[in-house]
């Protein structure tokens, strides 16, 4: 399992590369846009969150926190990668 700050950084990479609902992955000025979410997700991963729980969390962030429509396929794909960080 990835520990501490490394886990949050691994999560951050996946959020930017696989999730990125606002399309900022190519903007170096916005690389920290998802950092608060990365910390939240890292905590959930440490607590043993399932892929479904992670997917729902990502969708809630998209729809509730960001006010976007949400993309279930994108959230599910990112959730599977996130889960594998600590479960492979």
Phi, psi and omega in degrees: 000141175282137186249156169051229183297331179296322178297312179299323179291319177298320177297315180304317180299315180292320178300318180287321186273327187246336184256287172037062183293340179258002173068047183252005188302331181270357183260104182300335180289340185251017184299340181264006185306323185256011185301318179297322178291323179299317179296317180298315181292321177301319177299317179296319178298317178297330180276358176091027181301144177275170176301317180297318178297318179294319179298316178297321178298313179299318178295320177297319178298315180298311189274317184274306184287319185262346179071025180265172180291320182094145181226106185295322180295316179297315180297317181295318179296316178294321180298319178298317178294318179299314181300321181295338179304318185253357185234034177228000000 
